[in-house]
Amino acid sequence: MLKIGDFSKLSQVTIKALRLYDEMGLLKPISVDRFTGYRFYSASQLPRLNRILAFKDLGFSLEQISQLLNEEISPEQMRGMLRMKQADLQQQIEEEQARLVRVAARLKQIEQEDVMSNYEVVIKKFEPITVASIREILPNYAAIANLFQELYQDLAQQGVTKFEYDAGIWHDSGYKESDVDSEAVVSVPASVKGNDRIKVYELQGYEAIACVVHHGSYSTLNNGYQHLLAWMENNGYRCIGANREFYIQGGAELDNESYITEIQFPVEKV
């Protein structure tokens, strides 16, 4: 019989790990001195210990290894568990590869601009929400403020004065100097009634929306747009829907520096 220290040296497994395996029932000592509490092992236990280490190297948790060793697992069940682990590892690889692409894109951006950007791009999931909307062809982008004013006045008559989501949606495929296809939307309870002018409907959700927060006036929003579009290109995303501007803190003034706007693009991987 081998003392735990000698067995630790022989197996190259720490004493702490051996004690943990004992507590979990993975590898019990063949004998424990009832007076001193010393654990004793045998060289014949090395194959079981090596199997524990092999499963651990494959990424299985100790709880899963306990199931694999102590329960009567059929070959088919074993194959199933290994296939699940294979799929988990493949997903981890893909996630890390995507993270590596984002790191490379950030390095490229810093090299090009030679300065740390004030913008941080995040990908969010957008759930469908009920909105009240007015859509109209406007002479310019700033004119959307008139649509919001009309919405607020009508909804106030229905007792709705607070909105969690105020957004402008731009339906044109690119920037336009005039005749802008614009939509003002605000989130509302499902009980709100529409009319010939105001439409109440469920705004489409997306699995992925690329977002960047812009602090400052609407006249400098193009800086946020340029950063977000460059990020999408560098990280392999493409736009799949009308872009939105979520007015976290805003108003009718064009050059108010206290405004906070989140620019949103529905996206998918190329």
N, C-alpha and C positions, 0 to 999 in steps of 0.2 A: 504493500500500500504506500501511497505517496502523500505527504503532507500537502496542503493547498499551495504553499509557496513553491514546493518542488514541481507540482503539477502545473503551476502557472508558468514556471520557466520552461518546462518541457513542451507545453502547448503554445507558449508565447501569447497567452491571454492573461489580462491583469487579474489580480486577486479580487478587485472590486467587481469585475464582470462575472467572475465565477460565482461570487456570492449572490449577485443579481439573478443569474441563471438558476441557482439553487432555490431562491425565493419564488421564482416563477414556475418552478417545476420542470424547467428545460433540461437541467443536468444536475441531478442530485448526487452528493457524495455517496460512495459505497458504504461509508461508515462515519459516525460522529461520536467522538469520545464523550460519554455521558457525564464525565467529571470536568473536563477542560473545555468542551465544546469544539475542540479541534476537528476540522473536516479532513477526511482522507479520501483520496481518489485512486483510480487504477488506470494503468496505461490502456486497458481494454476499453476505456470510455472515450479515447481519442477519436474513433470514427464518428460517434454521435456528436462530439464537440465540433469536429470538422464540418459535419453536415449543418450544424447551427451557423457556423461562420460562413459557409457557402450560401445559405439562404439569406443571411444578413447582407452579404456582398451583392446579392441580386436586388436588394432594396426592400425586402420584406421586414415588417415590424416584428418585434419579439412576440407579440400576441399572435400574429399570423404564423410565425415559426412554431409556436407552441401547438397551434392547431394542426400544422403539417406533420409534426412529430408524434403527438400524443393521441390524435384521433385516427380512425381508420379511413384514411383518404384514398379513394380509388384513383387509378391512373388517369381516368377521365377528369375527375375533380382537380387533380394536380395540373393537368394540361390547362384546364380552365383558369386556375389561379395564375399560372405562368403567363397565359395570354393576356389576362387583365393587367398584370404587372408590366408586360411588354407594351400594352397600350398606354399605360400611365407614363412610362419612361419616354415613349415616343412623343406624348403631349408635352412633357417637360422639356424635351429637346427642342420642339417647335417653339415653345414659349421663350426659351433662352435664346434661340436663334433670332426671334423677332426682337427681343431686347437688345441683342448685339447689333441688329440693324439700326435701332433707334440711337444707340450710343454712337455708332459710326456717323449717323446723320447729324447728331448734335456736334460732334467734332468737326464735321465738314462745315456746318453753319458758323461755328466759332472761327474757323480758319478763314472763311469768306468775309465775315463781318469784323473780325478781330476785336470782338467785344461780346460780353455776356448779354444775352437778350433779356428784356423784361417780360417776355411772353413765355408761358408754359402751356404746351398742348396736351390735352387729355382726351381719351376716348371714353364716351359714356353710352349707356343704353338709355333710350328715350321711350318711355311708355306712352301709349295713346292717351290723350286727354280730351275732354269736352271743351270746346271753345266757341265763342261768338266771334264772327268774322265779317269784315267788309273788304272786298277785293275790287280794285279799280285801277284803270290806267291813269297814272299821275304824270304831271309835267316834269317832276324831279323827285329825288329820294326824300328830301326834307318834307315834302307835302304829305307824307304819311301821318304826320302829326294831326292833320285835319281829320283823318279817318279815326284815329284813336279818340279824339275829342267827341266825335259823333257817337262812337261806341259807348264811351263813358256816360254821356248824357242819356242815351236810351236805356242802358242797364241800370242807371241810378233810379229811373222811374219804376224799375222792377225790384228795387231794393237791393241791388248788387253794387257794392262800391269798393270791394277789395278783391285783388286778383293776384294769384300766385305766379302767373305766367303772362307777361305782356311781350309780344314778339312781332317783329316785322318779317314777313316772308317775301322774298324776291324771286319771282317766277321766271324771269328772263334768263336765257342761257349764258349771258355775259353782261358786262357793264354797258349802260346806255346813258346818253346825254339827256334824253327826254323820252316821253311815252313809256314810263317805267311800269311794268306789270307788278303791282304792289298789293300786299294783303296785310291788314292789321288784325291780329288775333289776341284775345284775352281768354284765360281759362275761366269757366263759369260752371255753376251747378247744372245738372242735367234738367232741372225744372225751368230754366230760362227759356223764354219763347223768342223765336226769330220773327222776321217779317220780310217784306219784299226787298228790303235793303240789307238787313243783317241776317246772316246764315249761322245757324247753330249746328255744329257737327263734331265728329270725333276726329281730331287731328292725328294724322298717321304717326305711329311709333316706328322706331328703327333700332336694330340690334347694335348699331355703332354710329355715333355722331362725334366727329372731331370738333373740339371746342377750344377756344382761347378767349381769355378775359382781357378786355381793353379798358384801361383806366384813362379817362380824358374825354375830350369833346368829340362830337360826331364827325367833325371836319377832319379828324386824324384817324378815323376808323380804318382807312386804307392801309395803315401800318400793320394793324392786326391781321387784315386780310392777306397782305403780302407774306407775313410770317407763316400764317396757317397754310396757305396754298403751297409755299415752299416746303413746309414740313410734310404735307401730304405727298408731294412728289418724291421727296427724299426717302420716305418711309413706305412707298409702294401702295398708296391709297388713291382711290378715285371717287369723285362726287357722284352720288346716285339719286339726288333729289334737290329741290329748291333750298338754297341756303337761308338761314334764319338769323335774326338778331334779337337776342333776349335782353330786354332793357331792365337790368337789375336795379339800376338807379338812373332815372332819366327825366326828360321833359321836352318842352317845345323849343328851347334855345339850342342853337347850333354849336356854340363855342363854350359851353359850360364845362370846365375842367373837372368838376366833381362827379361827372357821369361815370357809370360802370356798365359796360355792355359785354355780353358774351356772344361771340360770333360762332355760329354752329353750321357745320356741313355734314349731312348724312353721307356716310362713306362705306366702301367695302374694299377689301384687299384686291389688288390687281392680279 
